[in-house]
Amino acid sequence: MADSDPKNKEDELAGTEQPFVAHLAELRDRLLYCIYGVAIAAALLAVWPGPSGLIDWIAVPIRHHMPPDAKLIAVGVFSPFFVPLKVLMMAAVLLALPWLMYQIWMFVAPGLYSHEKRFALPLIIFGSFLAYAGIAFVQFFVLERVFGFIQHFTPESVAATPDISSYVESILSLYLAFGAAFQVPIVVMLLVRFEMITIEKLRSFRGYFIVVAFVVAAVITPPDVISQLALAIPMCLLYEVGIFAAQYFVRVTKVPEEDGAGEQKTDSAQP
């Protein structure tokens, strides 16, 4: 019956170790696949809607609060060329995000157990969805209200014509901040799954997390109350989503019990 003991069973990853050079070669291949994916996404976006179309799309929230004939200005000499190119590359990275995360998963997958591989791919899909949701929340909700709030305090004698380079940097930083902040459920689920914290501790930490969320929002968002609330409140809600999802996540991804061990217990229980 010793063979049925899980401790004596051979590790499923035993013998799968590879030399360091092989890991470097695999990392090189995955990085190349990432570059190819971003390049294909950039080529597609360059065809449609094109760099100018992307600029026009991200400028919609602020142009709603500008005079009808007003336009964003380009102060720098090379801004009309480099700013659309920068937006195109950022959009290509976002479009290829699931592919990039898949390549990361393929790189680490050989070192995972079978029960760990089952939840890796769903996490990639869920994480990509949350990142897209955060960016969409910025584009369709936050920016409109932030610029409306700012324009409300603009004197009538002042023409609000922002520089395109400054505008793009500001909204890209918001995209990054919200895309990262919306990963709170993923972080919570992983912390619980790897037994770094318990569900009970997370629930007791709820009040402290609200304070942390508002502090983080005050640091990484513009100095207006709307964008700070727009980041802090979703973070608190997503924290609750993470606690709820972690309970199910831990249950479906726990290490499977060995059949032999179960049989041994059954045999030993019989007279």
Contacts in CASP RR format, 6 or more apart in sequence:
PFRMAT RR
TARGET T0000
AUTHOR 0000-0000-0000
METHOD contacts of the structure
MODEL  1
MADSDPKNKEDELAGTEQPFVAHLAELRDRLLYCIYGVAIAAALLAVWPG
PSGLIDWIAVPIRHHMPPDAKLIAVGVFSPFFVPLKVLMMAAVLLALPWL
MYQIWMFVAPGLYSHEKRFALPLIIFGSFLAYAGIAFVQFFVLERVFGFI
QHFTPESVAATPDISSYVESILSLYLAFGAAFQVPIVVMLLVRFEMITIE
KLRSFRGYFIVVAFVVAAVITPPDVISQLALAIPMCLLYEVGIFAAQYFV
RVTKVPEEDGAGEQKTDSAQP
1 264 0 8 1.000
1 267 0 8 1.000
2 8 0 8 1.000
3 9 0 8 1.000
4 258 0 8 1.000
4 260 0 8 1.000
4 261 0 8 1.000
4 262 0 8 1.000
4 263 0 8 1.000
4 264 0 8 1.000
5 258 0 8 1.000
5 261 0 8 1.000
5 264 0 8 1.000
6 257 0 8 1.000
6 258 0 8 1.000
6 261 0 8 1.000
9 258 0 8 1.000
12 113 0 8 1.000
12 114 0 8 1.000
13 111 0 8 1.000
13 113 0 8 1.000
16 110 0 8 1.000
16 111 0 8 1.000
18 26 0 8 1.000
18 110 0 8 1.000
26 107 0 8 1.000
27 107 0 8 1.000
30 103 0 8 1.000
30 104 0 8 1.000
30 106 0 8 1.000
30 107 0 8 1.000
33 99 0 8 1.000
33 103 0 8 1.000
34 96 0 8 1.000
34 99 0 8 1.000
34 100 0 8 1.000
34 103 0 8 1.000
37 96 0 8 1.000
37 99 0 8 1.000
37 100 0 8 1.000
38 89 0 8 1.000
38 92 0 8 1.000
38 93 0 8 1.000
38 96 0 8 1.000
38 100 0 8 1.000
39 92 0 8 1.000
40 96 0 8 1.000
41 91 0 8 1.000
41 92 0 8 1.000
41 93 0 8 1.000
41 95 0 8 1.000
41 96 0 8 1.000
42 88 0 8 1.000
42 89 0 8 1.000
42 92 0 8 1.000
44 95 0 8 1.000
45 54 0 8 1.000
45 88 0 8 1.000
45 91 0 8 1.000
45 92 0 8 1.000
45 95 0 8 1.000
46 88 0 8 1.000
49 56 0 8 1.000
49 57 0 8 1.000
50 88 0 8 1.000
51 84 0 8 1.000
51 85 0 8 1.000
51 87 0 8 1.000
51 88 0 8 1.000
52 84 0 8 1.000
54 84 0 8 1.000
54 87 0 8 1.000
54 88 0 8 1.000
54 91 0 8 1.000
55 83 0 8 1.000
55 84 0 8 1.000
55 87 0 8 1.000
55 164 0 8 1.000
55 168 0 8 1.000
58 87 0 8 1.000
58 139 0 8 1.000
58 168 0 8 1.000
58 171 0 8 1.000
59 72 0 8 1.000
59 164 0 8 1.000
59 167 0 8 1.000
61 139 0 8 1.000
61 143 0 8 1.000
61 144 0 8 1.000
61 147 0 8 1.000
62 72 0 8 1.000
62 143 0 8 1.000
62 147 0 8 1.000
62 162 0 8 1.000
62 167 0 8 1.000
63 70 0 8 1.000
63 72 0 8 1.000
64 144 0 8 1.000
64 147 0 8 1.000
65 147 0 8 1.000
65 148 0 8 1.000
65 150 0 8 1.000
65 151 0 8 1.000
65 160 0 8 1.000
66 160 0 8 1.000
66 161 0 8 1.000
67 159 0 8 1.000
70 159 0 8 1.000
70 160 0 8 1.000
70 161 0 8 1.000
71 161 0 8 1.000
72 161 0 8 1.000
72 162 0 8 1.000
72 163 0 8 1.000
72 164 0 8 1.000
72 167 0 8 1.000
73 161 0 8 1.000
73 162 0 8 1.000
73 163 0 8 1.000
73 164 0 8 1.000
74 80 0 8 1.000
74 83 0 8 1.000
74 163 0 8 1.000
74 164 0 8 1.000
74 165 0 8 1.000
75 163 0 8 1.000
75 165 0 8 1.000
76 163 0 8 1.000
76 165 0 8 1.000
79 163 0 8 1.000
79 164 0 8 1.000
79 165 0 8 1.000
80 164 0 8 1.000
83 164 0 8 1.000
83 165 0 8 1.000
83 168 0 8 1.000
86 168 0 8 1.000
87 168 0 8 1.000
87 172 0 8 1.000
90 172 0 8 1.000
90 175 0 8 1.000
93 100 0 8 1.000
94 131 0 8 1.000
94 132 0 8 1.000
94 135 0 8 1.000
94 175 0 8 1.000
97 128 0 8 1.000
97 131 0 8 1.000
97 132 0 8 1.000
98 124 0 8 1.000
98 125 0 8 1.000
98 128 0 8 1.000
101 124 0 8 1.000
101 127 0 8 1.000
101 128 0 8 1.000
102 121 0 8 1.000
102 124 0 8 1.000
104 124 0 8 1.000
105 120 0 8 1.000
105 121 0 8 1.000
105 124 0 8 1.000
108 120 0 8 1.000
109 117 0 8 1.000
109 120 0 8 1.000
112 120 0 8 1.000
113 255 0 8 1.000
115 253 0 8 1.000
115 254 0 8 1.000
115 255 0 8 1.000
115 256 0 8 1.000
116 253 0 8 1.000
118 252 0 8 1.000
118 253 0 8 1.000
119 193 0 8 1.000
119 249 0 8 1.000
119 252 0 8 1.000
119 253 0 8 1.000
123 186 0 8 1.000
123 189 0 8 1.000
123 190 0 8 1.000
126 185 0 8 1.000
126 186 0 8 1.000
127 183 0 8 1.000
127 186 0 8 1.000
130 179 0 8 1.000
130 182 0 8 1.000
130 183 0 8 1.000
130 185 0 8 1.000
130 186 0 8 1.000
130 238 0 8 1.000
131 179 0 8 1.000
131 180 0 8 1.000
131 182 0 8 1.000
131 183 0 8 1.000
133 182 0 8 1.000
134 175 0 8 1.000
134 178 0 8 1.000
134 179 0 8 1.000
134 181 0 8 1.000
134 182 0 8 1.000
134 234 0 8 1.000
135 175 0 8 1.000
135 178 0 8 1.000
135 179 0 8 1.000
137 178 0 8 1.000
137 182 0 8 1.000
137 230 0 8 1.000
137 234 0 8 1.000
138 171 0 8 1.000
138 174 0 8 1.000
138 175 0 8 1.000
138 178 0 8 1.000
139 175 0 8 1.000
141 230 0 8 1.000
142 174 0 8 1.000
142 178 0 8 1.000
142 226 0 8 1.000
142 227 0 8 1.000
142 230 0 8 1.000
142 231 0 8 1.000
143 171 0 8 1.000
143 174 0 8 1.000
145 226 0 8 1.000
145 230 0 8 1.000
146 222 0 8 1.000
146 224 0 8 1.000
146 226 0 8 1.000
146 227 0 8 1.000
146 230 0 8 1.000
149 224 0 8 1.000
149 225 0 8 1.000
149 226 0 8 1.000
150 224 0 8 1.000
151 160 0 8 1.000
154 160 0 8 1.000
170 222 0 8 1.000
173 220 0 8 1.000
174 221 0 8 1.000
174 222 0 8 1.000
174 227 0 8 1.000
177 220 0 8 1.000
177 221 0 8 1.000
177 231 0 8 1.000
178 231 0 8 1.000
178 234 0 8 1.000
181 216 0 8 1.000
181 231 0 8 1.000
181 234 0 8 1.000
181 235 0 8 1.000
181 238 0 8 1.000
182 234 0 8 1.000
182 238 0 8 1.000
184 235 0 8 1.000
184 238 0 8 1.000
184 239 0 8 1.000
184 241 0 8 1.000
184 242 0 8 1.000
185 238 0 8 1.000
185 239 0 8 1.000
185 241 0 8 1.000
185 242 0 8 1.000
185 245 0 8 1.000
188 202 0 8 1.000
188 239 0 8 1.000
188 242 0 8 1.000
188 243 0 8 1.000
188 245 0 8 1.000
188 246 0 8 1.000
189 242 0 8 1.000
189 245 0 8 1.000
189 246 0 8 1.000
189 249 0 8 1.000
191 197 0 8 1.000
191 202 0 8 1.000
191 246 0 8 1.000
192 198 0 8 1.000
192 199 0 8 1.000
192 202 0 8 1.000
192 246 0 8 1.000
192 249 0 8 1.000
192 250 0 8 1.000
193 246 0 8 1.000
193 249 0 8 1.000
193 250 0 8 1.000
193 253 0 8 1.000
199 243 0 8 1.000
199 246 0 8 1.000
199 247 0 8 1.000
202 239 0 8 1.000
202 243 0 8 1.000
202 246 0 8 1.000
203 243 0 8 1.000
206 239 0 8 1.000
206 240 0 8 1.000
209 236 0 8 1.000
209 239 0 8 1.000
210 232 0 8 1.000
210 236 0 8 1.000
213 231 0 8 1.000
213 232 0 8 1.000
213 235 0 8 1.000
213 236 0 8 1.000
213 239 0 8 1.000
214 228 0 8 1.000
214 232 0 8 1.000
216 231 0 8 1.000
216 232 0 8 1.000
216 235 0 8 1.000
217 227 0 8 1.000
217 228 0 8 1.000
217 229 0 8 1.000
217 231 0 8 1.000
217 232 0 8 1.000
217 235 0 8 1.000
218 228 0 8 1.000
220 231 0 8 1.000
221 227 0 8 1.000
221 228 0 8 1.000
221 230 0 8 1.000
221 231 0 8 1.000
END
